[in-house]
Amino acid sequence: MTTMQFNDRLLGLQDKLLYFALSLTANDEDARDLLQETILKALTYRKQFTANTNFKAWVFTIMKNTFINNYRRNQKTRNTFDGNEDALRVAYKRNYASETPEMVHSVTEMNRYIERLDDDFRIPFKMHTDGYKYKEIAEQLELPIGTVKSRIFFTRKKLQEMLRDSEGSYAN
């Protein structure tokens, strides 16, 4: 297969590869990144393609393996996170130079409210604030993705009510 034929076949698969990437990542931006990385690897390892074999399967296997390797790398990174600080405090530190006593108190109070929630709502919410995607939460908890999304949504609403109620009790 010539370089031109190889490139034409690769570009011809681009739409199908993007669709497959979307099915793997469930995120448009991540899917486009995966597509770009797959095309780059296919071009880089073009010489390893065996003529008269299934070109489409070869390219799709590159994409699947790239996705799996990236997922495993992200899991290792997530697992090495120092869990000594609260996720909210870490997110706050990224945006501001120092913590104020009010902020520390607010985070502590918010964590107390979160701990009061039923496990059905608390666990998906904490996983979401820890950076897990809806799909990952659904798979780990063996729930439909719609259930996970609604539980996180209702948890936010419940926390807003709890905070509103606590502000009202301070005003009295």
PyMOL commands that place a pseudoatom at each C-alpha (Angstrom):
pseudoatom trace, name=CA, resn=MET, resi=1, chain=A, elem=C, hetatm=0, pos=[0.000, 0.000, 0.000]
pseudoatom trace, name=CA, resn=THR, resi=2, chain=A, elem=C, hetatm=0, pos=[1.416, 3.375, -0.953]
pseudoatom trace, name=CA, resn=THR, resi=3, chain=A, elem=C, hetatm=0, pos=[1.542, 6.334, 1.404]
pseudoatom trace, name=CA, resn=MET, resi=4, chain=A, elem=C, hetatm=0, pos=[-1.236, 8.074, -0.552]
pseudoatom trace, name=CA, resn=GLN, resi=5, chain=A, elem=C, hetatm=0, pos=[-3.496, 5.012, -0.382]
pseudoatom trace, name=CA, resn=PHE, resi=6, chain=A, elem=C, hetatm=0, pos=[-2.805, 4.627, 3.320]
pseudoatom trace, name=CA, resn=ASN, resi=7, chain=A, elem=C, hetatm=0, pos=[-3.617, 8.293, 4.011]
pseudoatom trace, name=CA, resn=ASP, resi=8, chain=A, elem=C, hetatm=0, pos=[-6.780, 8.172, 1.880]
pseudoatom trace, name=CA, resn=ARG, resi=9, chain=A, elem=C, hetatm=0, pos=[-8.064, 5.084, 3.683]
pseudoatom trace, name=CA, resn=LEU, resi=10, chain=A, elem=C, hetatm=0, pos=[-7.235, 6.618, 7.055]
pseudoatom trace, name=CA, resn=LEU, resi=11, chain=A, elem=C, hetatm=0, pos=[-9.063, 9.863, 6.216]
pseudoatom trace, name=CA, resn=GLY, resi=12, chain=A, elem=C, hetatm=0, pos=[-11.987, 7.831, 4.879]
pseudoatom trace, name=CA, resn=LEU, resi=13, chain=A, elem=C, hetatm=0, pos=[-12.390, 6.233, 8.311]
pseudoatom trace, name=CA, resn=GLN, resi=14, chain=A, elem=C, hetatm=0, pos=[-12.281, 9.537, 10.210]
pseudoatom trace, name=CA, resn=ASP, resi=15, chain=A, elem=C, hetatm=0, pos=[-16.070, 9.909, 10.676]
pseudoatom trace, name=CA, resn=LYS, resi=16, chain=A, elem=C, hetatm=0, pos=[-16.471, 6.307, 11.831]
pseudoatom trace, name=CA, resn=LEU, resi=17, chain=A, elem=C, hetatm=0, pos=[-13.496, 6.673, 14.162]
pseudoatom trace, name=CA, resn=LEU, resi=18, chain=A, elem=C, hetatm=0, pos=[-14.990, 9.827, 15.695]
pseudoatom trace, name=CA, resn=TYR, resi=19, chain=A, elem=C, hetatm=0, pos=[-18.284, 8.023, 16.289]
pseudoatom trace, name=CA, resn=PHE, resi=20, chain=A, elem=C, hetatm=0, pos=[-16.409, 5.136, 17.938]
pseudoatom trace, name=CA, resn=ALA, resi=21, chain=A, elem=C, hetatm=0, pos=[-14.386, 7.586, 20.049]
pseudoatom trace, name=CA, resn=LEU, resi=22, chain=A, elem=C, hetatm=0, pos=[-17.614, 9.250, 21.206]
pseudoatom trace, name=CA, resn=SER, resi=23, chain=A, elem=C, hetatm=0, pos=[-18.981, 5.861, 22.253]
pseudoatom trace, name=CA, resn=LEU, resi=24, chain=A, elem=C, hetatm=0, pos=[-15.840, 5.257, 24.324]
pseudoatom trace, name=CA, resn=THR, resi=25, chain=A, elem=C, hetatm=0, pos=[-15.452, 8.669, 25.949]
pseudoatom trace, name=CA, resn=ALA, resi=26, chain=A, elem=C, hetatm=0, pos=[-19.022, 10.051, 26.026]
pseudoatom trace, name=CA, resn=ASN, resi=27, chain=A, elem=C, hetatm=0, pos=[-17.429, 13.494, 25.683]
pseudoatom trace, name=CA, resn=ASP, resi=28, chain=A, elem=C, hetatm=0, pos=[-16.981, 15.411, 22.420]
pseudoatom trace, name=CA, resn=GLU, resi=29, chain=A, elem=C, hetatm=0, pos=[-13.689, 17.058, 23.373]
pseudoatom trace, name=CA, resn=ASP, resi=30, chain=A, elem=C, hetatm=0, pos=[-12.137, 13.833, 24.680]
pseudoatom trace, name=CA, resn=ALA, resi=31, chain=A, elem=C, hetatm=0, pos=[-13.373, 11.989, 21.579]
pseudoatom trace, name=CA, resn=ARG, resi=32, chain=A, elem=C, hetatm=0, pos=[-11.665, 14.472, 19.269]
pseudoatom trace, name=CA, resn=ASP, resi=33, chain=A, elem=C, hetatm=0, pos=[-8.438, 14.172, 21.289]
pseudoatom trace, name=CA, resn=LEU, resi=34, chain=A, elem=C, hetatm=0, pos=[-8.640, 10.376, 21.049]
pseudoatom trace, name=CA, resn=LEU, resi=35, chain=A, elem=C, hetatm=0, pos=[-9.254, 10.589, 17.289]
pseudoatom trace, name=CA, resn=GLN, resi=36, chain=A, elem=C, hetatm=0, pos=[-6.252, 12.855, 16.818]
pseudoatom trace, name=CA, resn=GLU, resi=37, chain=A, elem=C, hetatm=0, pos=[-4.023, 10.586, 18.904]
pseudoatom trace, name=CA, resn=THR, resi=38, chain=A, elem=C, hetatm=0, pos=[-5.214, 7.518, 16.976]
pseudoatom trace, name=CA, resn=ILE, resi=39, chain=A, elem=C, hetatm=0, pos=[-4.496, 9.090, 13.595]
pseudoatom trace, name=CA, resn=LEU, resi=40, chain=A, elem=C, hetatm=0, pos=[-1.061, 10.164, 14.790]
pseudoatom trace, name=CA, resn=LYS, resi=41, chain=A, elem=C, hetatm=0, pos=[-0.254, 6.639, 15.995]
pseudoatom trace, name=CA, resn=ALA, resi=42, chain=A, elem=C, hetatm=0, pos=[-1.537, 5.086, 12.757]
pseudoatom trace, name=CA, resn=LEU, resi=43, chain=A, elem=C, hetatm=0, pos=[0.679, 7.412, 10.736]
pseudoatom trace, name=CA, resn=THR, resi=44, chain=A, elem=C, hetatm=0, pos=[3.646, 6.827, 13.031]
pseudoatom trace, name=CA, resn=TYR, resi=45, chain=A, elem=C, hetatm=0, pos=[3.339, 3.037, 12.895]
pseudoatom trace, name=CA, resn=ARG, resi=46, chain=A, elem=C, hetatm=0, pos=[2.263, 2.826, 9.236]
pseudoatom trace, name=CA, resn=LYS, resi=47, chain=A, elem=C, hetatm=0, pos=[5.114, 0.458, 8.443]
pseudoatom trace, name=CA, resn=GLN, resi=48, chain=A, elem=C, hetatm=0, pos=[3.764, -2.064, 10.979]
pseudoatom trace, name=CA, resn=PHE, resi=49, chain=A, elem=C, hetatm=0, pos=[0.518, -2.472, 9.026]
pseudoatom trace, name=CA, resn=THR, resi=50, chain=A, elem=C, hetatm=0, pos=[0.522, -5.754, 7.141]
pseudoatom trace, name=CA, resn=ALA, resi=51, chain=A, elem=C, hetatm=0, pos=[-0.718, -5.484, 3.558]
pseudoatom trace, name=CA, resn=ASN, resi=52, chain=A, elem=C, hetatm=0, pos=[-3.841, -7.429, 2.579]
pseudoatom trace, name=CA, resn=THR, resi=53, chain=A, elem=C, hetatm=0, pos=[-5.181, -7.434, 6.150]
pseudoatom trace, name=CA, resn=ASN, resi=54, chain=A, elem=C, hetatm=0, pos=[-8.155, -5.596, 7.610]
pseudoatom trace, name=CA, resn=PHE, resi=55, chain=A, elem=C, hetatm=0, pos=[-7.076, -1.939, 7.694]
pseudoatom trace, name=CA, resn=LYS, resi=56, chain=A, elem=C, hetatm=0, pos=[-10.250, -0.773, 9.453]
pseudoatom trace, name=CA, resn=ALA, resi=57, chain=A, elem=C, hetatm=0, pos=[-9.828, -3.312, 12.277]
pseudoatom trace, name=CA, resn=TRP, resi=58, chain=A, elem=C, hetatm=0, pos=[-6.159, -2.308, 12.659]
pseudoatom trace, name=CA, resn=VAL, resi=59, chain=A, elem=C, hetatm=0, pos=[-7.021, 1.380, 13.092]
pseudoatom trace, name=CA, resn=PHE, resi=60, chain=A, elem=C, hetatm=0, pos=[-9.969, 0.687, 15.421]
pseudoatom trace, name=CA, resn=THR, resi=61, chain=A, elem=C, hetatm=0, pos=[-7.713, -1.531, 17.562]
pseudoatom trace, name=CA, resn=ILE, resi=62, chain=A, elem=C, hetatm=0, pos=[-5.227, 1.330, 17.833]
pseudoatom trace, name=CA, resn=MET, resi=63, chain=A, elem=C, hetatm=0, pos=[-8.044, 3.590, 19.059]
pseudoatom trace, name=CA, resn=LYS, resi=64, chain=A, elem=C, hetatm=0, pos=[-9.383, 1.058, 21.552]
pseudoatom trace, name=CA, resn=ASN, resi=65, chain=A, elem=C, hetatm=0, pos=[-5.914, 0.368, 22.983]
pseudoatom trace, name=CA, resn=THR, resi=66, chain=A, elem=C, hetatm=0, pos=[-5.117, 4.083, 23.182]
pseudoatom trace, name=CA, resn=PHE, resi=67, chain=A, elem=C, hetatm=0, pos=[-8.358, 4.691, 25.084]
pseudoatom trace, name=CA, resn=ILE, resi=68, chain=A, elem=C, hetatm=0, pos=[-7.649, 1.834, 27.509]
pseudoatom trace, name=CA, resn=ASN, resi=69, chain=A, elem=C, hetatm=0, pos=[-4.072, 2.999, 28.123]
pseudoatom trace, name=CA, resn=ASN, resi=70, chain=A, elem=C, hetatm=0, pos=[-5.208, 6.587, 28.747]
pseudoatom trace, name=CA, resn=TYR, resi=71, chain=A, elem=C, hetatm=0, pos=[-7.946, 5.376, 31.095]
pseudoatom trace, name=CA, resn=ARG, resi=72, chain=A, elem=C, hetatm=0, pos=[-5.489, 3.283, 33.103]
pseudoatom trace, name=CA, resn=ARG, resi=73, chain=A, elem=C, hetatm=0, pos=[-3.021, 6.180, 33.261]
pseudoatom trace, name=CA, resn=ASN, resi=74, chain=A, elem=C, hetatm=0, pos=[-5.782, 8.476, 34.547]
pseudoatom trace, name=CA, resn=GLN, resi=75, chain=A, elem=C, hetatm=0, pos=[-6.797, 5.912, 37.171]
pseudoatom trace, name=CA, resn=LYS, resi=76, chain=A, elem=C, hetatm=0, pos=[-3.228, 5.704, 38.461]
pseudoatom trace, name=CA, resn=THR, resi=77, chain=A, elem=C, hetatm=0, pos=[-3.035, 9.489, 38.617]
pseudoatom trace, name=CA, resn=ARG, resi=78, chain=A, elem=C, hetatm=0, pos=[-6.358, 9.677, 40.461]
pseudoatom trace, name=CA, resn=ASN, resi=79, chain=A, elem=C, hetatm=0, pos=[-5.250, 7.017, 42.945]
pseudoatom trace, name=CA, resn=THR, resi=80, chain=A, elem=C, hetatm=0, pos=[-2.062, 8.871, 43.821]
pseudoatom trace, name=CA, resn=PHE, resi=81, chain=A, elem=C, hetatm=0, pos=[-4.002, 11.985, 44.872]
pseudoatom trace, name=CA, resn=ASP, resi=82, chain=A, elem=C, hetatm=0, pos=[-3.167, 13.046, 48.411]
pseudoatom trace, name=CA, resn=GLY, resi=83, chain=A, elem=C, hetatm=0, pos=[-6.468, 12.611, 50.238]
pseudoatom trace, name=CA, resn=ASN, resi=84, chain=A, elem=C, hetatm=0, pos=[-5.468, 14.700, 53.271]
pseudoatom trace, name=CA, resn=GLU, resi=85, chain=A, elem=C, hetatm=0, pos=[-7.277, 17.775, 52.030]
pseudoatom trace, name=CA, resn=ASP, resi=86, chain=A, elem=C, hetatm=0, pos=[-10.911, 18.115, 51.100]
pseudoatom trace, name=CA, resn=ALA, resi=87, chain=A, elem=C, hetatm=0, pos=[-11.669, 18.306, 47.392]
pseudoatom trace, name=CA, resn=LEU, resi=88, chain=A, elem=C, hetatm=0, pos=[-13.451, 21.622, 47.875]
pseudoatom trace, name=CA, resn=ARG, resi=89, chain=A, elem=C, hetatm=0, pos=[-10.438, 23.112, 49.618]
pseudoatom trace, name=CA, resn=VAL, resi=90, chain=A, elem=C, hetatm=0, pos=[-8.122, 21.900, 46.845]
pseudoatom trace, name=CA, resn=ALA, resi=91, chain=A, elem=C, hetatm=0, pos=[-10.393, 23.428, 44.195]
pseudoatom trace, name=CA, resn=TYR, resi=92, chain=A, elem=C, hetatm=0, pos=[-10.458, 26.668, 46.156]
pseudoatom trace, name=CA, resn=LYS, resi=93, chain=A, elem=C, hetatm=0, pos=[-6.646, 26.740, 46.421]
pseudoatom trace, name=CA, resn=ARG, resi=94, chain=A, elem=C, hetatm=0, pos=[-6.336, 26.562, 42.662]
pseudoatom trace, name=CA, resn=ASN, resi=95, chain=A, elem=C, hetatm=0, pos=[-8.213, 29.830, 42.341]
pseudoatom trace, name=CA, resn=TYR, resi=96, chain=A, elem=C, hetatm=0, pos=[-7.040, 31.799, 45.357]
pseudoatom trace, name=CA, resn=ALA, resi=97, chain=A, elem=C, hetatm=0, pos=[-3.698, 32.385, 47.008]
pseudoatom trace, name=CA, resn=SER, resi=98, chain=A, elem=C, hetatm=0, pos=[-4.717, 31.735, 50.610]
pseudoatom trace, name=CA, resn=GLU, resi=99, chain=A, elem=C, hetatm=0, pos=[-7.519, 30.301, 52.671]
pseudoatom trace, name=CA, resn=THR, resi=100, chain=A, elem=C, hetatm=0, pos=[-9.565, 32.540, 54.872]
pseudoatom trace, name=CA, resn=PRO, resi=101, chain=A, elem=C, hetatm=0, pos=[-10.973, 31.333, 58.186]
pseudoatom trace, name=CA, resn=GLU, resi=102, chain=A, elem=C, hetatm=0, pos=[-14.477, 31.836, 56.762]
pseudoatom trace, name=CA, resn=MET, resi=103, chain=A, elem=C, hetatm=0, pos=[-13.680, 29.595, 53.812]
pseudoatom trace, name=CA, resn=VAL, resi=104, chain=A, elem=C, hetatm=0, pos=[-12.282, 26.839, 56.060]
pseudoatom trace, name=CA, resn=HIS, resi=105, chain=A, elem=C, hetatm=0, pos=[-15.409, 27.084, 58.216]
pseudoatom trace, name=CA, resn=SER, resi=106, chain=A, elem=C, hetatm=0, pos=[-17.649, 26.958, 55.118]
pseudoatom trace, name=CA, resn=VAL, resi=107, chain=A, elem=C, hetatm=0, pos=[-15.912, 23.866, 53.762]
pseudoatom trace, name=CA, resn=THR, resi=108, chain=A, elem=C, hetatm=0, pos=[-16.145, 22.163, 57.158]
pseudoatom trace, name=CA, resn=GLU, resi=109, chain=A, elem=C, hetatm=0, pos=[-19.831, 23.042, 57.421]
pseudoatom trace, name=CA, resn=MET, resi=110, chain=A, elem=C, hetatm=0, pos=[-20.511, 21.849, 53.863]
pseudoatom trace, name=CA, resn=ASN, resi=111, chain=A, elem=C, hetatm=0, pos=[-18.789, 18.533, 54.608]
pseudoatom trace, name=CA, resn=ARG, resi=112, chain=A, elem=C, hetatm=0, pos=[-20.967, 18.089, 57.703]
pseudoatom trace, name=CA, resn=TYR, resi=113, chain=A, elem=C, hetatm=0, pos=[-24.079, 18.571, 55.563]
pseudoatom trace, name=CA, resn=ILE, resi=114, chain=A, elem=C, hetatm=0, pos=[-22.789, 16.127, 52.959]
pseudoatom trace, name=CA, resn=GLU, resi=115, chain=A, elem=C, hetatm=0, pos=[-22.106, 13.492, 55.633]
pseudoatom trace, name=CA, resn=ARG, resi=116, chain=A, elem=C, hetatm=0, pos=[-25.737, 13.763, 56.838]
pseudoatom trace, name=CA, resn=LEU, resi=117, chain=A, elem=C, hetatm=0, pos=[-27.069, 12.642, 53.450]
pseudoatom trace, name=CA, resn=ASP, resi=118, chain=A, elem=C, hetatm=0, pos=[-28.235, 9.093, 52.728]
pseudoatom trace, name=CA, resn=ASP, resi=119, chain=A, elem=C, hetatm=0, pos=[-25.613, 6.868, 51.101]
pseudoatom trace, name=CA, resn=ASP, resi=120, chain=A, elem=C, hetatm=0, pos=[-27.702, 6.729, 47.906]
pseudoatom trace, name=CA, resn=PHE, resi=121, chain=A, elem=C, hetatm=0, pos=[-27.095, 10.461, 47.419]
pseudoatom trace, name=CA, resn=ARG, resi=122, chain=A, elem=C, hetatm=0, pos=[-23.852, 11.092, 49.307]
pseudoatom trace, name=CA, resn=ILE, resi=123, chain=A, elem=C, hetatm=0, pos=[-21.701, 8.485, 47.550]
pseudoatom trace, name=CA, resn=PRO, resi=124, chain=A, elem=C, hetatm=0, pos=[-22.452, 9.556, 43.928]
pseudoatom trace, name=CA, resn=PHE, resi=125, chain=A, elem=C, hetatm=0, pos=[-22.126, 13.224, 44.921]
pseudoatom trace, name=CA, resn=LYS, resi=126, chain=A, elem=C, hetatm=0, pos=[-18.741, 12.725, 46.596]
pseudoatom trace, name=CA, resn=MET, resi=127, chain=A, elem=C, hetatm=0, pos=[-17.504, 10.686, 43.637]
pseudoatom trace, name=CA, resn=HIS, resi=128, chain=A, elem=C, hetatm=0, pos=[-18.599, 13.492, 41.309]
pseudoatom trace, name=CA, resn=THR, resi=129, chain=A, elem=C, hetatm=0, pos=[-16.807, 16.147, 43.368]
pseudoatom trace, name=CA, resn=ASP, resi=130, chain=A, elem=C, hetatm=0, pos=[-13.726, 13.895, 43.402]
pseudoatom trace, name=CA, resn=GLY, resi=131, chain=A, elem=C, hetatm=0, pos=[-13.641, 14.148, 39.606]
pseudoatom trace, name=CA, resn=TYR, resi=132, chain=A, elem=C, hetatm=0, pos=[-15.334, 10.958, 38.456]
pseudoatom trace, name=CA, resn=LYS, resi=133, chain=A, elem=C, hetatm=0, pos=[-17.486, 11.285, 35.341]
pseudoatom trace, name=CA, resn=TYR, resi=134, chain=A, elem=C, hetatm=0, pos=[-21.155, 10.302, 35.395]
pseudoatom trace, name=CA, resn=LYS, resi=135, chain=A, elem=C, hetatm=0, pos=[-20.442, 7.191, 33.317]
pseudoatom trace, name=CA, resn=GLU, resi=136, chain=A, elem=C, hetatm=0, pos=[-17.687, 6.039, 35.698]
pseudoatom trace, name=CA, resn=ILE, resi=137, chain=A, elem=C, hetatm=0, pos=[-19.945, 6.545, 38.720]
pseudoatom trace, name=CA, resn=ALA, resi=138, chain=A, elem=C, hetatm=0, pos=[-22.767, 4.632, 37.037]
pseudoatom trace, name=CA, resn=GLU, resi=139, chain=A, elem=C, hetatm=0, pos=[-20.483, 1.711, 36.221]
pseudoatom trace, name=CA, resn=GLN, resi=140, chain=A, elem=C, hetatm=0, pos=[-18.908, 1.536, 39.662]
pseudoatom trace, name=CA, resn=LEU, resi=141, chain=A, elem=C, hetatm=0, pos=[-22.228, 1.784, 41.539]
pseudoatom trace, name=CA, resn=GLU, resi=142, chain=A, elem=C, hetatm=0, pos=[-24.030, -0.380, 38.952]
pseudoatom trace, name=CA, resn=LEU, resi=143, chain=A, elem=C, hetatm=0, pos=[-26.734, 2.241, 38.373]
pseudoatom trace, name=CA, resn=PRO, resi=144, chain=A, elem=C, hetatm=0, pos=[-28.236, 3.719, 35.214]
pseudoatom trace, name=CA, resn=ILE, resi=145, chain=A, elem=C, hetatm=0, pos=[-26.485, 6.957, 34.235]
pseudoatom trace, name=CA, resn=GLY, resi=146, chain=A, elem=C, hetatm=0, pos=[-29.789, 8.866, 34.465]
pseudoatom trace, name=CA, resn=THR, resi=147, chain=A, elem=C, hetatm=0, pos=[-30.173, 7.785, 38.099]
pseudoatom trace, name=CA, resn=VAL, resi=148, chain=A, elem=C, hetatm=0, pos=[-26.660, 9.002, 38.883]
pseudoatom trace, name=CA, resn=LYS, resi=149, chain=A, elem=C, hetatm=0, pos=[-27.312, 12.384, 37.238]
pseudoatom trace, name=CA, resn=SER, resi=150, chain=A, elem=C, hetatm=0, pos=[-30.609, 12.873, 39.062]
pseudoatom trace, name=CA, resn=ARG, resi=151, chain=A, elem=C, hetatm=0, pos=[-29.133, 11.905, 42.439]
pseudoatom trace, name=CA, resn=ILE, resi=152, chain=A, elem=C, hetatm=0, pos=[-26.307, 14.408, 42.015]
pseudoatom trace, name=CA, resn=PHE, resi=153, chain=A, elem=C, hetatm=0, pos=[-28.784, 17.074, 40.911]
pseudoatom trace, name=CA, resn=PHE, resi=154, chain=A, elem=C, hetatm=0, pos=[-31.083, 16.441, 43.882]
pseudoatom trace, name=CA, resn=THR, resi=155, chain=A, elem=C, hetatm=0, pos=[-28.106, 16.381, 46.260]
pseudoatom trace, name=CA, resn=ARG, resi=156, chain=A, elem=C, hetatm=0, pos=[-27.105, 19.857, 45.071]
pseudoatom trace, name=CA, resn=LYS, resi=157, chain=A, elem=C, hetatm=0, pos=[-30.652, 21.100, 45.615]
pseudoatom trace, name=CA, resn=LYS, resi=158, chain=A, elem=C, hetatm=0, pos=[-30.778, 19.514, 49.072]
pseudoatom trace, name=CA, resn=LEU, resi=159, chain=A, elem=C, hetatm=0, pos=[-27.448, 21.109, 50.047]
pseudoatom trace, name=CA, resn=GLN, resi=160, chain=A, elem=C, hetatm=0, pos=[-28.685, 24.492, 48.836]
pseudoatom trace, name=CA, resn=GLU, resi=161, chain=A, elem=C, hetatm=0, pos=[-31.779, 24.113, 51.030]
pseudoatom trace, name=CA, resn=MET, resi=162, chain=A, elem=C, hetatm=0, pos=[-29.658, 23.071, 54.034]
pseudoatom trace, name=CA, resn=LEU, resi=163, chain=A, elem=C, hetatm=0, pos=[-27.389, 26.092, 53.574]
pseudoatom trace, name=CA, resn=ARG, resi=164, chain=A, elem=C, hetatm=0, pos=[-30.338, 28.426, 53.135]
pseudoatom trace, name=CA, resn=ASP, resi=165, chain=A, elem=C, hetatm=0, pos=[-31.922, 27.026, 56.313]
pseudoatom trace, name=CA, resn=SER, resi=166, chain=A, elem=C, hetatm=0, pos=[-28.671, 27.415, 58.270]
pseudoatom trace, name=CA, resn=GLU, resi=167, chain=A, elem=C, hetatm=0, pos=[-28.302, 31.038, 57.125]
pseudoatom trace, name=CA, resn=GLY, resi=168, chain=A, elem=C, hetatm=0, pos=[-31.843, 31.684, 58.305]
pseudoatom trace, name=CA, resn=SER, resi=169, chain=A, elem=C, hetatm=0, pos=[-31.073, 30.242, 61.743]
pseudoatom trace, name=CA, resn=TYR, resi=170, chain=A, elem=C, hetatm=0, pos=[-28.044, 32.548, 62.051]
pseudoatom trace, name=CA, resn=ALA, resi=171, chain=A, elem=C, hetatm=0, pos=[-30.201, 35.587, 61.262]
pseudoatom trace, name=CA, resn=ASN, resi=172, chain=A, elem=C, hetatm=0, pos=[-32.569, 34.935, 64.191]
for i in range(1, 172): cmd.bond("trace and resi %d" % i, "trace and resi %d" % (i + 1))
show_as sticks, trace
zoom trace
